[in-house]
């Protein structure tokens, strides 16, 4: 029984660390997006809105710790990942257009490499942060205690998990 309690305590600690890392990343990314003026269009506001939603969901989850808030958080994390993919495409298109304006002869793989490298705005790989944060948030929800039914809790205790 002591092994089961240590295992549960370890999982709770790991879950806590994942949450702190997510919170630091979300607050930092949100602040950075605001500081660089990532607010010019609806597309640019989506990452900020998703970060805000995730923080609101976590604040709502804190006092009640219900499965519903964990599920809403999971959906939000999936939206984080989708927004990261869409952001990558949008950043790439903008950067490729810029590169073509400066050098219309570019094309194919050469255009691709020119668009993803360099310091010119927009940074093509920056939206990957949303994918990373989405994965981190989903890791926090993996086998979350709020999602376990009383039957599953009893089974995991009996198995020594």
N, C-alpha and C positions, 0 to 999 in steps of 0.2 A: 504493500500500500504506500510506503514511503517513496518508492521509486516512481509511482504514478503521480504523487504530489510534486516531486522534484521535476518530473517531465512537464507537468501542467505549469509549474512556476517558470520553467525555462521557456516554454511556448508563450506564456504571458509576457515575459521580459522581451523576447524577440518581437512580439507583436507591438509592444510599447516603443521599442527602438524604431521599428518601421514607421509607426505613426509620427514620431518626432521628426524623422528624416522627411517624411511626406510634408508635414506642416512647415518645416524650414524651407523646403523646396518650393512649396506653393506660395508662401509669403514672399520669398525672395524673387521668384519668377514673376509674381504679380507686381511687385514693386519695380522690377526692371522693365517690364512691359509698359508700366505707367511712365517711368522716367524717360524711356526712349520714344514716347508718344505713339504707342501702338494702339491708337484710338481713332484713326482717321476713317474707318469704314466698319460696317457690320462684321465683315470677315476678320478684321483686326480685333474687334471686341470679343469674339467668341472665346478665345483662351482666357481672357480676363473674367468673363461671365462664368465659365466652367470652374475656374479657381474659386470664385466667390461662392458658387453653388456648393462646391465640395466643402468649403469651410463652414457654410451654414448647416449642411447636413451633419458634419462632425459635431458642431455645437449642439444640434438637436439630439444627436446620438448620446452625447455625454451623460445627461441625467437619466435617460430611460433605457439605453442599451437594448433596443428592440431589433428584431430581424428586419423590419421594414426599413429602418434607417440604413442598415448595412446593405440591403438590396438597392436602395436609391443611390448609395455611395458607389456600389459596383457598376450600376448603369452609368453614373457620372464618369467613372474611370474608363469605361469603354468609349464614352464620348471624348474623353481626353485623348485616347489613342487615335480615334478617327480624326479629331481635329489636328493632331500631329501629322498624320498622313496628308490631310488636305492642306495644311500649312506648308509642308514640304513642297507639294505640287505648286502652290501659289507662289512661294518664295522662288522656286526654280524658274517658273515661267517669267516672273518679273526680272530675275537676274539674266535669264537667257535673252529676253527682249533688250535689256540694256547692253549686253555684250554684242548683240546683232546690230544695234545702232552704232556702236563704236567700230565694229568690224563685220560688215555684211557678208564677207566671204566665209565666215564660220559656219560649220554644219556638222551634223552627226556627233560622233564621239568627241571630236575636238570642241564643239560647242558645249557639250555636256561637262567636260572637264573644266573648261573656262568658267562655266556658270557655277559649278559647285566649289571652286577654289577661290581664294582671294578674300580680301577684307571688305570689298564693296557691299553696300546694303542692297537688298536684304540678305542676311546670312542664311544660306539655303538649309543648312543642317540644324539651325536653332529650334525649329518646331519638334525636333526629335526629343527635346526636353519634355514635351507633353506626353509623348509615348512612354518615356521612362517613368514619369510620375504616375501615369495610368497603370503601368505594370507594378509599380511600388504600392499604389493604393490597393490593387487587386491582391497583392501578396499579403497586405494587412488583413484583408477580408477572408483569406483562405482558411477554411475550417473555423471561422470565427465562432466563439461560444454562443453569440446571440442567434446564430443560424441553426444550432443543434437543437433538435427536439429532445424532450425528456427521454424518449426511447433511445435515441442515438447517444445521449450522454451516458445512460446506463450501460449500453453496449461498449462504448469506448472505455469506461471504467473497468468493466469485466475483462476486456482484452488487454488491459494494462497500458493503454495509450495515454 
